[in-house]
Amino acid sequence: MSDTNSITDEQIETAYIIIAKIIRDYGDRYIPIFKRVHDERERRKADMRLKNIALQVAENLVK
């Protein structure tokens, strides 16, 4: 079953860039929003790195 409300990594990246430009153009009051997107972006990157490590470990067990 697919979750139609899921936000993709591409959408996170787009939002990250847009919010950075908003801060540049309109000021620091938008930093909390940027921080939330930044934290989500970093969490997803860390999860992907961890998944890749797990796959490498599993691959080495099969050999």
N, C-alpha and C positions, 0 to 999 in steps of 0.2 A: 504494500500500500504506500503510495507516494504522498508526502505532505506538501500540499500546494502552497502552504504559507512559509516554507523554508526559504531562507535568504542564501543566495549563492555566494561563493567567494568573489566572483566577478562583481556582484552588487556591492559587497563590502568594499572592494577596491575603488569602485566608482564613488561611493559615498565618502570614502577616505579623502579622495582628491577634491571632491566638491566642498567638503567641510573645511579642508585646509585653505581653499581659496576664499571661503566665506570669512574665515579668521583673518586672512590677509586683508580682505577688503572692508570688513565690518567690525573687527576688533575681538578682544580677548573674551568677551562674554560667552562666546560659542565654544570655548575650550572644553567645558565639561562634555559636550556632545562629541567633540573630536576624541577625547579620552576614551569614551565608551566604545567608539568604533575602533580606535587604535588597540584597545585591550582585546576586543573580539578578534581583530585581525591577527594579533600576536598569539592569542590562544589557539586559533585555527592553525597557524604555522607550527606551533609547538606540537599540537595533536598530530599533524601530518608527519613531522619529523619522528615522533614516537611510533606512529604506525609503520613508517618505513623501517625503523630499527626492528620492530617486532617481525616484520616480513623477512628481513635479512636473517634474523635468528631462526625463524621457522624454516627458511630455505637451507640454512646450514645444517639443520637437524635432519633434513630429508636426504642429503648427500651421503 
